């Protein structure tokens, strides 16, 4: 007599039809993801599980359970950091101006830790590759993260370096033809337990799930918004709704658009243009507003008592006071 695989119960919960299926509880999600990370699941089960979640759309309880399971496996040391910045989408229409926002904030004295995954979607450029090209070489381990934060207030660590199994699941995109819930839960990881978490989503419907999951995870302060291409970058030509968590209190604010019209997709994304923008202010209005607008959202996350105009004014100062010698193209 055949014996049912222990993971089959979780596939069944998600796939038992319109009336029989349901979402996993937080505890079930935690156990299921733990089995996946320990290699106790067959590939066919993993594929079915991830795609059933993709069709259903993961709940905030599931996300919280998944994140807790991943955190159980991350052997991160205690490293002081102010802002956790998730970067998992990549850019294809516009340059990654958010990187300049993050580096300007680092120059202002904040310790910024960025993590992400690269290469999972064709025709996109990713933080990992861009940072390396402009002289901000990604770390390869936690000791290097600590060193870079101490020396430059900024460090980027690829997901594969601290959770290779999650990276493997992200890389399944080419086989599925779809992104999986791993792209969502990775944004919530905050592996160094930073008090402030900055996340972006591509589909607005996911914002509330991120917000509620962050609260369920006990994240002290978090901001979630629909950024350009899914990265945490303010879109100047669009109204921006930002969902926040402050000590378990949920709120939402709306930032008006900063620029009329819609920007056309750039024919090519020249990384050297980022260095020129940083060193010599060679950038157009869109790029400047994207940088300053992103800094402003981060400032309001850290200081919710400030209104939007105060945040924008302080963001301008931070941008102007950046260390212009910091970046060098290769």
Secondary structure, 3 states (H helix, E strand, C coil): CCCCCCCHHHHHHHHCHHHHCCCCCHHHHHHHHHHHHCCCCCHHHHHHHHHHHHHHCCCHHHHHHHHHHHHHHCCCCCCCCCEEEEECCCECCCCCHHHHHHHHHHHCCCCEEEEECCCCCCCCECHHHHHHHCCCCCECCHHHHHHHHHHHCEEEEEHHHHCHHHHHHHHCHHHHCCCCCHHHHHHCCCCCCCCEEEEEECCCCHHHHHHHHHHHCCCCEEEEEECHHHCCCCCCCCCEEEEEEECCEEEEEEECCCCCCCCCCCCCCCCHHHHHHHHHCCCCHHHHHHHHHHHHHHHHHHCCCCCHHHHHHHHHHHHHCCCCCCCCCC
